[in-house]
Amino acid sequence: MTALLDHTLPRSLAGAILAVMVLGLPCAGAWAAPSETFYARVGIHEIGHARLAALQAHPGLRWWIEVDDQLLVLTDAATVETLERDVDIERLDLPVEPGRLRLVVRGHQEDLAAMAVDVLARGGRHAVIQARHDGEIAMPDHGHDDSESAHVDMQLLPFRAGTVLARQVANDPPRTFGVDPAIEALVDEADAQRWFADVQSLTGFNRWTHSPGVLDARDWLVEQFEAMPGLTVTTPSFDVDGTTAYNVIATLPGSVRPNEWYILGAHYDSRAETSAQSQVASPGAEDNASGCAAVLEQARIFTANPPEATMLFVCFSGEEQGLWGSVDHVAGLQASGDDTKVRGVLNMDMISYTSDADLDCLIGSRPEFPDILDRFVEAAGAYTALRVVTSLTMCCSDHVPYLNAGLATVVAASNDWFQYPHYHRSTDTAPNVSLVQAEQVLRMNVAAVAGMVGAGSSTLIFANGFESGDLGGWSAP
């Protein structure tokens, strides 16, 4: 797993030599005299680790920011003339105003279009923007009341050159993936049609946290879990701005390591364009019946194949008002001391939308937990057709309270989220989700989790030596 880069671009002789060797660039072009600088986008889709490293080390780039399949750079005409012989590069006709640059996490295209900014590069849930005017950047107004707007849909970060906002796994150092037949048998149990039936059922409830319909959804979830063998179901409550909300937690005790806990979660509440519209219809198919149905589907698989370690299947409420359900769950774990038992957390939020035939999934965590990302990257490579993008700057969903508590946590999400036209709308209905996309994400999750909880096989999951049998990769440091 490539760590988040946080430094300015090197301009050493070694960098120039690397660019010449890997990209085949002439030395004369690499050492062209400085000229007027401008922003440009370089296409880096699956160009590979060596070529990407050579680009980033090129002395003609004043700085770069990596965003999935794009490398945003500050450069000059001589460098562009040299680079365009080997890569696609596009000059941006925008004024260079470094003081107005910001990095965006979870920036939906509609929100960015409504702001007084120019989008320089975008990929997955990330973007680089430049304000058109000096001063603070005005965040979009979604028309929610004060309590509803407590949920932050977007995070602005200071601009910092040399940052990897999101990286394609195809541009990581090469690795080899192997398949364990026993794990594959578990993976093959993932049923997209069954998952979709759950999505359809959930969209039949108005799941806005302040709506009575969310209680019907809670009871339906309880019924689904109670129909599975070995689960104990609880519904702890908490307050969300005067409304009593409920998490639904189904616990499957481990047969060998009951004091090692793994949490699989997703929020089941939803919302529409405004609070007024949320009271009428909040079907929330992609956001987030897709993730909640994935919790149910994985619970079915692991109750039928009991794990060595304890598993908690959690459906959160109150996410849309500020992550209330996951905050409450983490607080409860800490109060009881059970947080010391938690070895890993998987959060699923909007997993089933794709804008095209490219089945791409975004997996996120933080720099201090690189191993958990590698677990899912390995699982995706071995058992799915997903194009995986990783990020260490993921915000704004139920994985955050666990990360803040120092617990090894990963979030899985659709990489095309920023394009989803029905985000937080009453039109977020079941026909908009992709069964093919969801099935691939489910396969990845089941494979990664199975090895860590000890379900399916005690042999090595992966053939490249990454998996040692030590579950410390999911443990907090």
Disulfide bonds with the S-S distance in Angstrom:
Cys395-Cys396 2.15
